[in-house]
Amino acid sequence: MVSWSIQRPTAADLAAIRGLLAASNLPSEDVAEHLDHFLSAWDGKRLAGVVGMEIHNTGGLLRSLAVDPAYRGTGLGKALTQKILSHAISNGVTNAGLLTTTAANFFARHGFLPILREEIPEWIKTSKEYRLYCPSTAVCMIKQLAR
């Protein structure tokens, strides 16, 4: 049986987080800047998954959702997504957005809707994720969060 515990990561966890993100073909360069709004899932001493949120006033950019292949299909991605959205709400976020090249169907099941590039909110456009790391082929999705 697969189990994990979800918690706030520390600076000591950065190397493991960056490794999982790199293995998942996700950018990791600026993770340390947003570590206060990241969650990590651990199975003992093994990093099973990670997710982050960049908070820009009432907008939150969900980013860096990665699950170790051994834990895929266990519900961990769903659990991390739900927990980071709850974290966002508790930090005043009313609209969550994300950029993805591979997981649009997954996020659609969690209530995110695709938007056109010309509709992308300014708080996403000004993020490093959008400006520096995300390819132009990425799908942008938005979800209004419950208050």
QUIKAHU-V997521 format. One record per pair of residues at least 12 apart in sequence whose ideal C-beta (glycine too) atoms are under 10 Angstrom apart, sorted by the first residue. I is the first residue (numbers start at 1). GAP is how many residues later the second one is. Records with the same first field share a line. If there is no record, write none. Layout:
I = GAP / GAP
This chain:
1 = 73
2 = 41 / 46 / 68 / 69 / 71 / 72 / 73 / 74
3 = 38 / 39 / 40 / 41 / 45 / 68 / 71 / 73
4 = 36 / 37 / 38 / 39 / 40 / 42 / 43 / 44 / 45 / 63 / 64 / 67 / 70 / 71 / 72 / 75 / 76
5 = 35 / 36 / 37 / 38 / 39 / 43
6 = 33 / 34 / 35 / 36 / 42 / 43 / 44 / 45 / 70 / 73 / 74 / 76 / 77 / 78
7 = 32 / 33 / 34 / 35 / 76
8 = 27 / 28 / 29 / 30 / 31 / 32 / 79
9 = 22 / 26 / 27 / 29 / 30 / 31 / 32 / 33 / 38 / 41 / 43
10 = 25 / 30
11 = 21 / 24
13 = 18 / 22 / 25 / 27 / 29 / 34 / 37
14 = 14 / 17 / 18 / 21 / 24
15 = 13 / 32
16 = 24 / 26 / 29 / 30 / 31 / 34
17 = 14 / 15 / 18 / 21 / 23 / 30 / 32 / 33 / 35 / 47 / 49
18 = 13 / 14 / 32 / 46
19 = 28 / 47 / 49
20 = 20 / 27 / 28 / 29 / 30 / 44 / 46 / 47 / 48
21 = 29 / 31 / 42 / 43 / 44 / 45
22 = 44
23 = 43 / 45 / 46
24 = 25 / 26 / 40 / 41 / 42 / 43 / 44 / 45 / 78
25 = 41 / 76 / 77
26 = 24 / 26 / 37 / 38 / 39 / 40 / 74 / 75 / 76 / 103 / 107 / 108
27 = 36 / 37 / 101 / 102 / 105 / 106 / 107
28 = 22 / 36 / 38 / 105
29 = 99 / 103 / 104
30 = 22 / 24 / 33 / 34 / 97 / 98 / 99 / 102 / 103
31 = 19 / 21 / 32 / 33
33 = 19 / 21 / 95
34 = 18 / 19 / 20 / 21 / 27 / 29 / 30 / 93 / 94 / 95
35 = 17
36 = 16 / 17 / 19 / 51 / 55
37 = 14 / 15 / 16 / 17 / 18 / 23 / 24 / 25 / 26 / 47 / 50 / 51 / 54 / 56
38 = 12 / 13 / 14 / 15 / 16 / 25 / 26 / 46 / 49
39 = 12 / 13 / 14 / 25 / 26 / 40 / 41 / 42 / 44 / 45 / 47 / 48
40 = 12 / 40
41 = 26 / 27 / 30 / 33 / 35 / 36 / 38 / 39 / 42
43 = 25 / 27 / 28 / 31 / 33
46 = 22 / 24 / 25
47 = 19 / 20 / 21 / 24
48 = 18 / 19 / 20 / 22 / 23 / 24 / 26 / 28 / 32
49 = 16 / 17 / 18 / 19 / 22 / 23 / 25 / 27 / 28 / 30 / 31
50 = 14 / 15 / 16 / 17 / 18 / 30 / 34
51 = 12 / 13 / 14 / 15 / 16 / 25 / 26 / 28 / 29 / 30 / 31 / 32 / 33 / 34 / 36
52 = 12 / 13 / 14 / 28 / 32 / 35 / 77
53 = 31 / 32 / 34 / 35 / 38 / 40 / 43 / 45
54 = 34 / 39 / 43 / 69 / 70 / 72 / 73 / 74 / 75 / 76
55 = 32 / 33 / 36 / 37 / 38 / 41 / 68
56 = 37 / 39 / 41 / 65 / 66 / 67 / 68 / 70 / 71
57 = 35 / 36 / 37 / 38 / 66
58 = 30 / 33 / 34 / 35 / 36 / 37 / 65 / 87
59 = 29 / 33 / 34 / 35 / 36 / 37 / 38 / 62 / 63 / 64 / 65 / 67 / 68 / 83
60 = 24 / 25 / 27 / 28 / 29 / 31 / 32 / 33 / 34 / 35 / 36 / 37 / 38 / 63 / 64 / 83 / 85
61 = 27 / 32 / 34 / 35 / 36 / 37 / 38 / 60 / 62 / 63 / 65 / 66 / 67 / 68 / 69 / 79
62 = 18 / 19 / 22 / 23 / 26 / 31 / 34 / 35 / 36 / 37 / 38 / 45 / 48 / 50 / 67 / 79 / 81
63 = 21 / 34 / 35 / 36 / 37 / 64 / 65 / 66 / 70 / 71
64 = 16 / 20 / 65
65 = 12 / 15 / 16 / 19 / 33 / 35 / 38 / 41 / 42
66 = 14
67 = 12 / 13
77 = 26 / 29 / 30 / 33
78 = 28 / 31 / 32
81 = 15 / 17 / 22 / 25 / 26 / 28 / 29 / 30 / 31
82 = 28
84 = 12
85 = 25 / 26 / 27 / 58 / 60 / 61
86 = 59 / 60
88 = 55 / 57
89 = 56 / 57 / 58
92 = 53 / 55
93 = 52
94 = 50 / 51 / 52 / 53
95 = 26 / 28 / 29 / 47 / 48 / 49 / 50
96 = 14 / 15 / 16 / 45 / 46 / 47 / 48 / 49
97 = 15 / 18 / 23 / 24 / 26 / 27 / 30 / 32 / 33 / 43 / 44 / 45 / 46
98 = 12 / 14 / 26 / 31 / 36 / 40 / 41 / 42 / 43 / 44 / 45
99 = 21 / 25 / 28 / 30 / 31 / 34 / 35 / 36 / 39 / 40 / 41 / 42
100 = 12 / 14 / 34 / 38 / 39 / 40 / 41
101 = 33 / 34 / 36 / 37 / 38
102 = 36 / 37
103 = 36 / 38
104 = 34 / 35 / 36 / 37
107 = 32 / 34 / 36
108 = 31 / 33 / 35
110 = 31 / 33
111 = 30 / 31 / 32 / 33 / 34
112 = 27 / 28 / 29 / 30 / 31
113 = 27 / 28 / 29 / 30 / 31
114 = 25 / 26 / 27 / 28
115 = 24 / 25 / 26 / 27
116 = 24
117 = 19 / 21 / 22 / 23
119 = 21 / 23
120 = 20 / 22
121 = 19 / 21
124 = 16 / 18
125 = 15
